[in-house]
Each structure stands twice: as C-alpha cells, then as structure tokens.
Amino acid sequence: MSYSVVIPARYASTRLPGKPLADIAGKPMIAHVYDRACESHASRVIIATDDPRIETACRAFGAEVVMTSADHASGTDRLEEVARLMDFGPDERVVNVQGDEPLIPPELIDQVAANLEAHPDAAIATLCEQISDAASVFNPNVVKVVFDHRGIAHYFSRAPIPWARDAWQASDARKQLPEGVGYYRHIGIYGYRVSLLRDFVTWPPAPTEVTESLEQLRALYNGARIHVEEACCVPPSGVDTQQDLERLRDYMTAKQKEAPSS
C-alpha cells in the first residue's frame, strides 16, 4: 500500500492565530503533527501552507513543504492543489491529517489509507467511534454518521441520527440512549483518491453542506461513496482554543519528566 499524507497548516486561525507555530515542549505544534505522520507507513509526508512563517519553520525541521494559495475555502481545496502541483495520478491516495492534532495515533492514519485500499468502490475513507452518552448525541458540535452494513456512509449530521421516535417522545427521556441502537461520532480524518479531489473542487457547495456546515456532504450529494470504519483506537482531542493548548503543554511537559533519561 502506497499513499501520501498531506497536512494543511494555516496561520490565520480564527480562535488561535498562529496555531501551527505554537510551542509545545520546545517544538512548534506542526512539528509534532509531522512526527506522528512520519511514524505511519506513508511513503511521503507533505505540509501544505499559505504562510511563509510556517514554511520557514517546517523546512527548519526537515519537512517537505508545498506553498498553496491563501484563497482556499477549505482544506480539501488545499489538498487538491497539492495533488495537482505534485502531479499525483488519479488513482493515488492522499490522507489529510489536520495540523492541530499533535497527538494523532499513526495507526489511525494507516487505518484510513488501508480502508481506502480495501474498498475500491469508495472515493473517500474516514473513521468514527461509538457514542455512549446521550449528551453527545444531542450536541451539535459532535458530528454523527449513519452507515450501512458495508460501512458506506448514508449521512453525516449535527442532529441526533438516527432519531429514536418512540423512545424520545418525551423530552425528559432524551437523557438516555435507547438500547440496541448504535450512535457514532465522526472522526475528521480522511483518505481521498486524487480523482475525487479533482472532481470535488469543481462541484458547487451542496444545499445540505451549507445547511449543516459539513463539507463531506458535498461528496455524498454528488454520488461519491464514503467508507466509514470504527477507529482502531481512540484519538485524543485536537487543539482549537488557548485552553486546549495549555492542557496539551502540561501533558507533554509531564510526559517529558516521566521519560527515562538516556
């Protein structure tokens, strides 16, 4: 199995500007993400950025960097530009690893790539984990996914899906999950066939995508199949806020203190 990892890294984060360069245990965050990606079986790891400060920092620790347009509306657009600039063939596979997940397990990266390899009818592969509490099901910030027995996605939503019509007739009953029904949280790591990326950037935003603010719905709207599999391990949370960053710094500092001296 041969595939490439592309790590989009923007400087202009709304909630945490300059996030990829934030120091964590003596290294910029993007260096930790890069290290995790290099621990996977990817044949190539590329950082895609639109900012020269990030480019300089990444080249300093030896990463391959591709400068992309600052006008992209999404990470998928940035991935497509990388695939085009690097002259990737239509059958090549690219895994998108977010630049704000410095603790992402390499096993998850390999799992997504392997799923795409094993399901030639799917243009995209992604992961999920089972939800065990009702609060998460009703939380619009937790994206839910429903898929068939083959793992092919039917729909992604911020709403509680599937809706337990009988069990949730009374609002106070919605504090518990009905028995025998699986609810799954979508994990935002994707593997793409380059041919899908080429098509994706030509499609206008889908009505469902705009309504839910979920980019993957554009692929479903246009008939592309997305394979979903339960993650082989639980992924740690990424870094969205200053509080997330401080927690991660504390965690990494503690890990360094626990590590045996050489």
N, C-alpha and C positions, 0 to 999 in steps of 0.2 A: 504494500500500500504506500503510495507516494502522495503527499499533499503539502501545501504551504500554509503557514499561519500568517495572517495579517493583523496587526494591532493598530487600530486607528487611535490617534492621540491628538486631541485638540487642546489648545491653550485656553481658549475663551469659554471655559465652563461657566454657566450662569451662577451656580451656587458656590463654586470653589475655583475661582480663576487660577490658572497656572497649575492645576491639579497634577498633571503628569510629572512636574518637576518638584513636587512637594517632597521634602526629605523624610525618609523613613529608615531609621537605623543606619544613617550615613550614606544612603544611596537614594537617588530620585525614584519615585514610585514606579515610573515606566521601566526602570532597570529591573525591579523585582518582577514585574509582569513578563518582561523579556526573558528573565532567567527561568521562570516557570514554563514558558512556552518552549524554551530550548531543552527542557527536561522531557518534553513529549517526543514522539517519533517523527515529528515534522521534518521534511527534508530541507525546509527553508523557513526562516522567521524574518518577517519584514515589518518595520514600524512605518506607518503612513501618517504624515503630519503636514500641516499647512503653516507651521511656525518655525522660523529659523532658530529660535532658542531651544526648542525641543530637538531639532535636527542636530545642533551642536552637542547637546548633552548626550544624545543617543550614539552619535559617532564616537564620542569620547570613551564609551564602554564597549565599542566594537560592533555595534548593531548595524545591520543593513537598513538604510532609511530611504524612503521614496517621498519626495515632496509632491503634495497634491494641492488641488485648488482649495481656496478658502470659501468657495461659494456652494459647497455641497450641502444639501438639505438633510442628509442622513449618512450614517456610517456605511450603508450599502452602496451609496453613490461613490463614496471614497474607495471602497473595495473594488468597485468596477473600474475606477480609474487606474488603480494599482495593477489590476489584471491586464488592462489594456496597455499601460506603459511597459510592463514586463513581458508583454507578448505571450501571455498564457494561452494555451489552446482551449477550445470549448469544452473538452472533456476533463480538463484539470480541475482539481478540488482545492478549495480555499476555506480555511476555518477562521472565522472572525472572533478574536479574543479581545474583550474590552480592555482599554488601557487603564481602567480604575479597579482592576481585580488582581492585586499583587499576591493574593494567596490562592489563586485558582489551581486546583489539582491538575497536574499534567494528564492524569488518567481520563479526565473529562474531555480534554482536547482530543485525545486519541479515540475516545468512545464516539464522539460526533463524527470524526473522519471515517471510522470503521463502519458506522451505521450508513453513511452515505455510500460507501463502497459496496455494502451488502444489499442495498436497496436501489437498484438501477432505475426503478420507476419513479424515484423521488428526486426532485431537483434541489431540495434543502433538507438538512437533518438538524434536529435540535433535541433538547433534553427537558425533563420535567422531574418533579418529586411529589410524592403523595402528601396531601394536606390532612392534618389530623385534628384541626380545631376550626370551629365554625367562624370565629372572628376573622381568620384569614380568608375564608371563602367569601365573606361579605365585605372584605377590604378592597376597594377599587384599585389600590396600588399593588395588589397581588394579582397578577395576570393568570387566569385559569385557562386550561386547554382540555378539549374533549377530542378523543381519537378512537379509531375503530380497532378491531382485534388484530389488525396487522401493524398498528402503530401509525396509521396515516391520519393526520390531523383533520378533524371536521371544522373546528372553530376555536379561536382564541378570544377571550373576553375579560373585561374588568368586572363584569357582573357575575353573580353566582351561577355557574353552569356545571352540571345540569340542575335545573330548578326542581326542587322536591315539592311538587304541587300539593300532595296530601299532607306530608309531614310539616310543611311550613305554612299552613293556612293561617295559623295564629302567629303574630309577630313574636310573642314570647317563646315560641317553640323553635325559633331560628337561632337559639343559643347552642343548639346541639346539631351534629351531623346525623342524618338518617343512616341506619345500618344497611350494609350491603351496597352502598353507593360509593364509588371512588371519585374523589376530587383531587385534581392535580394542578400544582403551580408550575407555570412555565419558567424554565431557566434560560436566560437570554444569551446562550452561546449557539452559534450557527455554523454549519458547514454548507457550502454552496458549490454547485457546479458552475464553472465560469459561463457556460451558455445561459444559465438562469440570470446571472448578473447582467449580461448584455441585454437580455430582454427586459429585466426589471427597470432599468433606468429609462426605458422608452415608454413605460406604462404611466399614465397619469395616476395620481392618488385615488384609491378606491373609496366609494362612499362609506363603507364600513371602517376602513382605515382612518378616515378623517373623524368619524364619529367616536371611535374607541381610542384614537391616537395610538394605534398599534400597526407598525409598518408591515409586519408579516401578513396582515390581512390583504395587502395588495397582491401578494403571490397567490393566495387562495382564490381571490376574486377573479384572477386571470387563469385559473385552472392548473396552477403548479401544485405538485404534491409535496407536502412537508411530512417527513418521518419523525416521529416523536418516540423517545425511549426513556424509561425511568433511569435517572442518573446512577452510576455505579457507586458514587459516594456523595455525601452532602457538601455542596460548595459553600465556602464562607461568604459572608456578605462583602460587597464591594464598597468603595469609598465615594459617597455622594456629598457629604457635609463635613464641616470642620470637626464636628463631634466624632464622626466616623474615623477621620484621620487621626485624631488624638487617641482614640481607643486602639487603633492599629499600631500607632507608635509605641504605646505602652506594652502591647502584646509582643511586638518584635524586640523591644528592649529586654523584656523578661525572658524571651527565648534565647537571646544572646548571653544573658547571665547564666542560664541553665546549661548552655553548651559547654562541653568539657574543653579545657584549654589544651592546645596542641604542644 
